[in-house]
């Protein structure tokens, strides 16, 4: 089956494209040299997120990977260690940057089904103050994780552990606003437990590029220095920061629509024979291909005009975002049904 209709891209919410209104905001942006700290639009974005999320300062960077890396480099020194989930983005999908560039040792732990790291397991992983061991300095969490929202009582328990054991606490908040929408809470209520947080603007929020790292004045000053070392200093970056400001103003609340469409897609999977619903959380639907094979599934969906990301297991992640409307969801359901016939 072939189609001339627009392609529906469910590989990730990173594929969103700037709207005409966002492009207009970018074109109108007042700019300066951000390496000198002189770009007014970048400064406005940093200050806005710092105030809204309850931090002293912020730093605009090109990517979430760099934002997390700068946090690790600012929190830790050579020979230090951070505790992290075995399937967390900062450990598994960021090229080993902390170890490669910072000589910071990761201590990965198996995550619970909700993405949390059991507090007792974290405590047991903290190394003694002994020269035989790396110095445990930091606990890194992720919210959302595979679409799952970390429970609020868990965040409080993690903060209490870090306070008791002298650790800092960092949040990879790539989809922080999805978590906030799902919980019905302001993002500030989630991040108040953390010493630093990375907020991605280029996923469901729909900006074309950029993340903001938030923390204390001292931590952000250190991160700014590392940003330069890592090649992340940008000049007239206000053109990009304007997209982030527009996204915060106009796109954050609409994340609820992505969640609703994901739930609708998940419900439609009931009774299908070749694919089976594994889970649905926030804007993500996970399915298992139980017949026809993943290569056949991908080819079928591509022919139907639906782009999916197929890995090395039968499980496939479908990600809803602002560029997939109700018609796109119905076309996806139709393609899934025809694969099961």
Number of C-alpha atoms within 10 A of each C-alpha: 9 10 11 7 10 9 15 22 23 24 17 19 24 19 18 19 16 20 16 9 12 22 19 14 19 21 14 12 21 16 20 19 16 19 16 10 11 15 22 19 25 30 20 16 22 22 18 16 22 21 14 11 19 17 22 17 23 31 24 29 25 22 20 26 20 23 28 30 25 30 28 27 24 19 22 22 15 15 14 21 26 26 24 26 24 17 17 23 20 25 21 13 11 15 12 17 20 24 19 10 12 19 17 24 21 23 18 19 18 15 16 10 9 14 23 24 25 15 17 10 12 19 15 9 14 21 14 12 10 8 7 8 13 20 21 25 22 23 26 25 26 27 25 24 23 23 22 22 22 20 15 13 9 14 19 15 14 24 21 15 19 20 12 10 13 12 20 20 23 26 26 26 27 28 26 26 27 28 27 23 18 18 16 10 12 15 19 18 12 23 22 16 19 22 20 28 29 31 25 30 29 26 23 28 29 28 29 21 19 22 28 28 31 33 24 16 13 12 21 22 16 16 26 23 14 19 24 12 11 13 10 19 19 18 16 19 24 29 21 25 33 26 31 31 24 23 22 19 11 14 17 18 15 15 22 20 18 24 24 14 24 24 19 17 23 22 13 17 18 11 12 15 15 19 24 19 20 15 16 23 19 27 28 26 25 20 19 18 22 14 15 14 14 20 12 13 23 18 14 20 20 19 15 23 22 24 20 20 15 16 11 7 10 16 19 23 21 25 27 30 28 18 18 20 15 13 10 20 20 15 17 23 18 14 20 23 17 14 19 18 8
